[in-house]
Amino acid sequence: MKIEQIYTGCLAQGAYYIESKGEVAIIDPLREIKPYIERSKSNNAKIIYIFETHFHADFVSGHITLAKETGADIIFGPNADPSFDVIIAKDNQEFKLGEITIIALHTPGHTMESTTYLLRDKNGKDHAIFSGDTLFLGDVGRPDLAQKAAHMTQEELAETLYDSLRNKIMPLANDVIVYPAHGAGSACGKNMMKQTVDTLGNQKKMNYALRTDMTKQEFVKEVTDGLLPPPLYFPLNVKMNKEGYEDIDEIIERGTKPLSPEEFEFIANKTDAVILDVRHQNEYIKGHIPRSIFIGIDGSFAPWVGALIADVKQPILLVSPEGREEEAITRLSRVGFDNTIGYLKGSFEAWKKSGALYDTVNSITASALKNILNKEEVPIFDVRKETEFLSEHVEQAHNSPLDFINDYLAKFPEDRNFYIHCAGGYRSIIAASILKSRGIHNLIDIAGGFKEIKEQKGIKITNYVCPSSLKK
């Protein structure tokens, strides 16, 4: 028996490759399926099952393409209603894979079709669960994503999740290994651990949602308390996972169309395409195409695209580091953004050499900010999440989280410069690009973010509060 977790950091997502006696099952595959096929071929094995724990909202799964390429059966749990041929497993239905058995445990609550897959070894011993978004490490799946489809309130879904955890998962042995679909950084939960594998016994000890003395009412309150609105692209990804999507190879072929600066500018002016600049923030600061949006490929790229661009059908023109165009298009397609229509050949340097107009971002060091604050009080906007801000911040700063930056446009002063920062410099440049695209140019970025600000003695910082004590 072989179990491999294939973890994708930018999505905080875990897919799984399981092999026994030449037969392979894939759980929650990503959209680019070649790694799974190559693994199985190198082992002289055959993919026969593709298990989906639920209809994912935060990424487009590769189940349809993988089934088409391999002939494998797609398996969903009870209540699933996709628009393509699948096996809808019954609760406790068993699937043989070589010498092992995979059992579908229906665990609704995150969504009504959510299913945990229990793996039993060749001796019939419970070995591991692949818990999808039902059980994370340190948390459970948020119960507010499927309200419309399930015609239930988030409280009713949370009650259902409580029963699923108590009746299906918690009775399992403590040495059972937990393989979740996501880790820290995913928007599918709110308090996940950085680790990606654990034992169920340890989760029973430290996961707040698995407390044995917790009532259903307490569970509902704790699970629903402090939930931020889900990203707008989530329901669009669910739709794609239920109804189907284009082959990723077609998307890459369409998107990797090189455009000269003149062609690029013509298309940008004649369409409603977003110019998406995915270079490093330090390069964007020095020079970028006016009104382009920065979301760097080396940060939490795909989730920020989903949260801030939102419409997966939005046409995108790409400004990428040379040689990374296909990577950017692939990562966009992971979250359903399939409409990249070309990229700037030669990247920004070609634009600059063509003589076309370009813009920059004003930026100062934290040391320079300290000198300014010694002379006058200036408006500072902190674009980190609310919990980060409440934990510790510059005393006079205002919180305007990047996730909801458009809601704060009216709060930025028009008659004077203002300063923005995040934790380390990535999110504040995303914010700067959005503000500048809205015609707000009187902003100054603080290089290095709050990390550098804290190093400056003399800038007043609020007393530290442990994030775990704050309202999630």
Phi, psi and omega in degrees: 000134179231128176236125179233125173272125178252099190259131179249107189297320185293338176256355187049047188237137177247120168258163187224136176249119182237129183226138174209123176052045175081002177248141188233140169239140174245133178247127176052059182291151170285171187290326177275112194262352184304320180302323180290317180294318180295321178299313182294319180296319181294337179261007184054041182243166182235131176282118182245340180226143170235109181264129175249127181285335178183179173280108185290144179257334189263353175204161176267121182283161181262017188300318185292311180294320181295320177294320179297320184281332188246343186078008181290153176278136172270134182236125171244165177275179179305149177081352177289145182219060181289168182266017182221170185287126177214170167263121174268107184289145170277156175302129181074011176292140183255143177231121180278136178225100185058239180267358184249172181229137175245125186246131179276115175255111181290118183231067182293159178147304171296309165224167184282342176264359184307131184224134174262136180255119180266127179258124174251135182285183185294343178267003179084012181270135175297121185252316186203158170238142174252099199267001179055228177258012176286310180231120171260177173274113182090357186198181172228167181294144180293140186261021185249001187276336187250018186300313184295314182292325183270352183055044180226155174282164177296330177293319178293321177294321178297321177298320178295320178296320177303313180295320180298315181295316184287325187268332187249323188257312184297331176291346180290158184295152183295334183274001175295134181275138179256121175245100182274169179277341183216160174231193183306135180108343179282145177277003181277352176214184184230353187212044186279151177283160176286331179294156183242357177217141179203174172267154178295325179301317179292323178294324177298330181280320191243350179276118185306327186282351181251017178299132183290334182266012183276128176281165179298320180295320178295318179300311181302315181297314184290323182287326183267346184291128173077015179291126174279156178302140179291153176304148186293337182279349184305307181296334178289324176291320176302315180301316180294319180292333180272326190251343179113172187198169178289156173294137184297330179296324177293322180293318180294318179299318180291322186281333183272052177260112182288136181234134173291163177306322181293315178295317180300312181294320180298313180295320179299322182282334185262353181232177176260027182294142171276131172273113184253116181259117186249016177289181177291148182301327180294327176287319180298320180302318184290329181182137179204161177293132180306137178071007175286151179258130177266126166216101189292138183293339182267010173248205177281070194297295187299315179299323179288324174301312181298319183288325190256328176272322167073306185277112184293343179272358181300124174296140183232131168256131192253133168245110189234156167302140182302133179092355182244016182297312182296322177301315181296317181295319177299314183289330172296318183292336178301331180249021170090002180272092190259003191251041169289127188249006177155168180226158181283108180295129182086003178057201188295332180300323178295320178298315182295317181293335180287348181088004180291154179294146175218164184241167177224172174244127175291133182217142176230163177280164175296327177296318178295324176298319179300318180296322178294315181294335176290341183256327183203162175267126184237153179287128179237132179241124182259117186263014175288172177294159183301319181294323176297317181296314181295331180294320183187133179200167173297133189308318186267004186286151172257145178265123176224079187306139182305322181307329185236032187302327182293338179283349186251006186304321183288345183273345180281131184295144180263339190257005180202162177292147172227163188242141180232150175204162172234215180278316185223356175119351181279305184293327182292329177284327171301312179300316180300318182294321179294315180298316180294326177293339178268005179089011179260106187246355184273041180249152177227124179278144175260107186299136178083352174061204186297331178302316180283325179300319181297335181284346184268106176292132180115342173269123186284124181244142178293159178296141183292136173236129181300127182304329182292343179270354181272158176296123182284000000 
